[in-house]
Amino acid sequence: MTYNKWGASACQTAIGMGRGTHCAHQLCVLNRAFFSNREILPINPYGDWNKSLFADENIVNEVNIYLMSLGKEISAKKLMDFFHQADIKEKYGIDGNISHKTACHYLHTLGYCYQSTPKGQYVDGHERDDVVMYRKKVFLPKWKVFLQRIKDLKEHLPSGEGKRVVAWFHGESVFYANDCQKKVWYYKDAGAKPYAKGEGASLMIADFVSADFGWLASPDEKQSACRIFKPGKNQDRYFSNKNIIEQANDAIDILKEHYPEFDHVLIYDNATTHLKRAEDALSA
């Protein structure tokens, strides 16, 4: 009977504190312990459990120095390992180990965010006078004319307008050996830097694609204009104007043989690497 009364009272007390049945149970346990031995009073830990390790400025400074030494390799796991070291525990009087969730909380507290690499952008003359002139006076007017002939393949053009046009866009992608790590911990005030596409060995793929046919290839996919090579000074060099012309010729041969019922337009990025230079011109 006494247990039930105390249980109800403990529940009311717990509810008043904004807590649940676990708190009520603990109150019952504490009361029984006090009735058994009036000389031993439970120590109230109020305020102690919220004290962070980072209340110590020396710990904060040492952690910041450690994180700076990691560069792009910052992770919650490595911060856990840092606090689990015996010398660190002894130096700062740390008893237990921190959890992964606590390590993430500490990183957020220090101003780090888990996010994709901030990407800066190289500005390579997009608004240069000659580029703007070419875009407005040459490219856009031609594209406007082509748009009138780029229609759904099921439609028929009125007589006299020629063949339907299929636009093929040329693209180049570089894949690196160490491209797998997309997100890391970055300090909140860290500025974006020009983005290196990757690290390690690289592989470049250059191909044409259209909205109508997908990748440029023969219907049986045995012929393709795709180029795969290893860019670099000591590898397959770089995709130059010579490579551009050779690939374009292969693409034209495939299109003439397998898709003669259409007119085709090959569209390239306006990149300086695609332009022909004099044989004796200096290269940066």
C-alpha positions in Angstrom: 0.0 0.0 0.0 2.8 2.3 0.9 4.5 1.5 -2.4 1.4 2.4 -4.4 1.1 5.7 -2.6 4.7 6.5 -3.2 4.4 5.5 -6.8 1.5 7.8 -7.4 3.3 10.7 -5.6 6.4 10.1 -7.6 4.4 10.1 -10.8 2.8 13.5 -9.8 6.2 14.9 -9.0 7.7 13.6 -12.2 4.8 15.1 -14.2 5.3 18.4 -12.4 8.9 18.4 -13.5 7.9 17.7 -17.1 9.4 14.2 -17.0 8.0 10.7 -17.5 7.8 7.3 -15.8 11.5 6.7 -15.7 11.9 9.8 -13.5 9.1 8.6 -11.3 10.8 5.2 -10.8 14.1 6.9 -9.9 12.4 9.0 -7.3 10.9 5.8 -5.7 14.4 4.2 -5.7 16.0 7.3 -4.1 13.3 7.6 -1.4 13.6 3.9 -0.5 17.4 4.3 -0.2 16.9 7.3 2.0 14.5 5.5 4.3 17.0 2.6 4.6 19.9 4.8 5.5 19.1 8.4 6.7 22.8 9.3 6.9 23.4 8.9 3.1 21.7 11.5 1.0 21.9 11.4 -2.8 24.1 14.1 -4.3 22.1 16.3 -6.6 24.0 16.5 -9.9 22.0 19.4 -11.2 24.1 21.5 -13.5 27.0 19.1 -13.7 25.8 17.0 -16.5 25.5 20.0 -18.9 29.1 21.1 -18.4 30.9 20.7 -21.7 34.6 19.8 -22.1 34.8 23.0 -24.2 34.3 25.1 -21.0 38.0 24.7 -20.8 39.7 27.2 -23.2 42.9 25.1 -23.2 41.0 22.1 -24.6 39.3 24.3 -27.2 42.7 25.7 -28.4 44.3 22.3 -28.6 41.3 20.8 -30.5 41.4 23.7 -33.0 45.1 23.2 -33.6 44.5 19.5 -34.1 41.6 20.0 -36.6 43.7 22.6 -38.5 46.4 19.9 -38.9 43.9 17.5 -40.5 43.1 19.8 -43.4 40.4 18.1 -45.5 40.5 14.9 -43.4 38.4 16.3 -40.5 35.8 13.8 -39.2 33.9 13.0 -36.1 35.7 9.7 -35.8 39.1 11.4 -35.7 37.9 13.9 -33.1 36.7 10.9 -31.0 40.1 9.3 -31.4 41.7 12.5 -30.2 39.7 12.6 -27.0 40.2 8.8 -26.5 44.0 9.2 -26.3 45.4 8.4 -22.8 47.6 11.5 -22.6 44.7 13.8 -23.5 42.4 12.1 -20.9 45.1 12.4 -18.2 45.9 16.0 -19.1 42.3 17.3 -18.9 40.9 14.8 -16.4 38.5 13.1 -18.8 37.1 9.8 -17.5 35.1 8.3 -20.3 34.9 8.3 -24.1 32.8 10.6 -26.1 30.3 9.2 -28.7 30.1 9.9 -32.4 27.1 12.1 -31.8 28.9 14.1 -29.2 31.9 14.5 -31.6 29.6 15.9 -34.3 28.1 18.3 -31.7 31.6 19.5 -30.8 32.4 20.1 -34.4 29.2 22.1 -34.9 30.1 24.1 -31.7 33.5 25.0 -33.1 31.8 26.3 -36.3 32.3 23.3 -38.7 29.6 22.1 -41.0 29.3 18.7 -42.8 28.8 19.7 -46.4 30.0 19.3 -50.0 33.2 21.0 -51.0 32.6 24.8 -51.4 33.3 25.3 -55.1 34.8 28.5 -56.4 34.4 29.3 -60.1 37.1 30.1 -62.6 36.0 33.0 -64.7 37.6 32.4 -68.1 36.6 35.3 -70.2 32.9 34.7 -70.4 32.2 38.4 -70.5 35.1 39.4 -72.6 34.2 41.8 -75.4 35.0 39.4 -78.2 33.2 36.5 -76.5 30.1 38.6 -75.9 30.1 39.7 -79.5 30.4 36.2 -80.8 27.6 35.0 -78.5 25.2 37.8 -79.6 26.1 38.2 -83.2 27.0 34.7 -84.3 25.9 31.9 -82.0 22.5 33.0 -80.9 21.3 34.1 -84.4 22.4 30.7 -85.8 20.8 28.8 -82.9 17.5 30.7 -83.5 17.5 29.5 -87.1 18.3 25.9 -86.1 15.5 25.9 -83.5 12.9 26.4 -86.3 14.1 23.1 -87.7 14.6 21.1 -84.5 11.3 19.5 -84.0 9.9 16.3 -82.7 11.0 13.4 -84.9 7.4 12.3 -85.5 6.5 15.6 -87.0 6.8 16.5 -90.7 8.3 19.7 -91.9 6.5 21.6 -94.6 8.1 21.1 -98.0 10.9 23.4 -98.9 12.3 23.8 -95.4 14.9 21.0 -95.8 15.6 18.2 -93.4 15.0 18.2 -89.7 18.0 19.2 -87.6 19.4 17.1 -84.8 21.7 19.0 -82.4 24.6 17.1 -80.9 26.3 18.6 -77.9 30.0 17.8 -77.3 31.1 17.3 -73.7 34.2 16.3 -71.8 34.3 14.8 -68.3 37.3 14.0 -66.2 37.1 11.3 -63.6 39.7 11.0 -60.8 40.7 8.2 -58.6 39.9 10.1 -55.4 36.6 11.6 -56.3 34.6 9.4 -53.8 34.7 11.8 -50.9 32.1 14.5 -51.6 31.3 15.8 -48.1 33.7 16.8 -45.4 33.7 19.1 -42.3 34.4 22.7 -43.3 34.7 25.7 -41.0 31.6 28.0 -41.4 33.7 31.1 -42.4 35.9 29.2 -44.8 35.7 30.8 -48.2 35.1 28.8 -51.4 38.2 28.1 -53.4 38.7 27.3 -57.1 37.6 23.7 -57.3 40.1 21.1 -58.3 38.2 18.4 -60.1 39.9 15.7 -58.2 43.1 14.1 -57.1 45.0 11.1 -58.2 45.1 9.4 -61.6 42.5 10.7 -64.1 40.5 9.5 -67.0 38.9 11.8 -69.6 35.9 10.9 -71.7 34.7 13.1 -74.6 31.6 12.3 -76.5 28.5 13.7 -78.3 24.9 13.5 -77.0 21.5 14.5 -78.3 18.1 14.7 -76.9 16.8 12.5 -79.8 19.3 9.7 -79.9 21.3 9.8 -76.8 25.1 9.1 -77.2 26.3 9.4 -80.8 26.7 5.8 -82.1 25.5 3.6 -84.9 22.2 1.8 -84.3 24.0 -1.4 -83.3 26.4 0.6 -81.1 29.5 -0.9 -82.8 30.6 2.5 -84.1 31.1 5.4 -81.8 32.8 8.7 -81.7 33.6 8.5 -78.0 37.2 9.2 -76.9 38.7 7.8 -73.7 42.2 8.8 -72.7 44.5 9.7 -69.8 45.2 13.4 -69.8 48.5 14.7 -68.5 52.0 15.6 -69.6 53.3 12.1 -69.2 50.1 10.4 -70.3 48.1 10.9 -73.5 48.7 14.6 -73.4 45.6 16.8 -73.7 42.5 17.1 -75.9 43.7 19.5 -78.5 42.3 20.9 -81.7 43.7 18.0 -83.6 41.8 15.5 -81.4 38.6 17.7 -81.8 38.9 17.5 -85.6 39.6 13.7 -85.7 36.6 13.1 -83.4 34.3 15.3 -85.4 35.3 13.5 -88.6 34.4 10.1 -87.0 31.1 11.5 -85.8 30.3 12.9 -89.3 31.0 9.5 -90.9 28.7 7.8 -88.5 25.9 10.3 -89.0 26.2 10.3 -92.8 26.1 6.5 -92.9 23.3 5.8 -90.4 21.3 9.0 -90.1 21.3 10.6 -93.6 17.6 11.6 -93.4 18.6 14.4 -90.9 20.8 17.5 -90.9 23.2 17.4 -88.0 24.8 20.2 -86.0 27.8 19.6 -83.7 27.9 22.1 -80.8 31.1 22.7 -78.8 32.0 24.8 -75.7 33.7 28.1 -76.7 36.9 26.9 -75.0 40.4 28.1 -76.0 41.6 24.5 -75.9 39.4 23.7 -78.9 40.9 26.4 -81.1 43.7 25.9 -83.6 46.9 27.7 -82.9 50.0 28.1 -85.0 52.4 25.2 -84.9 55.2 27.3 -83.3 52.8 29.1 -80.8 53.8 29.1 -77.2 51.5 27.1 -74.8 51.0 28.0 -71.2 
